Amino acid sequence: MEALTWRKSSRSSPNGGQCVEVALNSLAGVFVRDSKDPHGGQLQFPKADWNVFLLQLRAEDLHRAEPFRAGVFLTKSK
């Protein structure tokens, strides 16, 4: 698997806070992890499901949208 390059939101505070980091893998999809625990578990989303999630966020319609049914797989960093 290709190495993951993690990105944190530009809106994150420099001292951590409650942030997540996101990494894109061209074959495996999108990975999300807690920025305070980078060696902990990761969530994995298929790219298509992640794109739907982003569209819903951008529409600011999550509270009225159908529940998000992503294929989520938990992985553990090694």
C-alpha positions in Angstrom: 0.0 0.0 0.0 1.3 3.5 -0.8 2.4 5.7 2.1 -0.3 7.9 3.5 0.2 11.7 3.6 -1.9 13.1 6.4 -3.5 16.5 6.3 -5.0 18.5 9.1 -7.6 21.2 8.6 -6.3 24.7 8.2 -8.8 25.7 10.8 -7.1 23.5 13.5 -5.5 25.2 16.4 -1.7 24.8 16.6 -2.0 23.1 20.0 -4.1 20.1 18.8 -7.6 20.5 20.2 -10.3 18.2 18.8 -9.0 17.6 15.3 -8.9 14.8 12.8 -6.4 14.2 10.0 -7.3 12.9 6.6 -5.3 10.9 4.1 -6.2 9.8 0.6 -5.0 6.6 -0.9 -5.6 6.1 -4.6 -6.6 2.5 -4.2 -7.9 2.1 -0.7 -10.0 5.2 -0.3 -9.9 7.9 2.5 -8.5 7.4 6.0 -9.3 9.5 9.0 -7.5 9.5 12.4 -7.4 11.5 15.6 -4.6 14.1 15.4 -3.9 13.6 19.1 -3.3 9.9 18.7 -1.6 9.4 15.3 -0.6 5.8 16.1 -4.1 4.8 17.2 -6.8 3.4 15.0 -8.0 4.8 11.7 -11.3 4.9 9.9 -11.3 3.9 6.3 -14.0 5.1 3.8 -14.5 4.2 0.2 -13.9 7.3 -1.9 -17.4 7.5 -3.2 -18.9 7.5 0.3 -16.4 10.2 1.4 -17.5 12.3 -1.5 -21.1 12.0 -0.6 -20.2 13.0 3.0 -18.4 16.1 1.8 -21.3 17.1 -0.5 -23.7 16.8 2.5 -21.4 19.0 4.6 -21.1 21.6 1.9 -24.8 21.7 1.6 -25.1 22.1 5.4 -27.9 19.6 5.3 -26.6 16.8 7.5 -29.4 17.3 10.1 -32.0 16.7 7.4 -30.1 14.2 5.2 -30.6 10.5 5.1 -28.3 8.8 7.6 -24.8 8.4 6.1 -24.3 4.7 5.3 -20.6 4.4 4.6 -18.7 1.1 4.4 -16.4 1.8 7.4 -13.6 -0.4 8.2 -11.4 0.0 11.3 -7.7 -0.4 10.9 -4.9 -0.3 13.4 -1.6 1.5 12.7 1.5 -0.7 12.9 
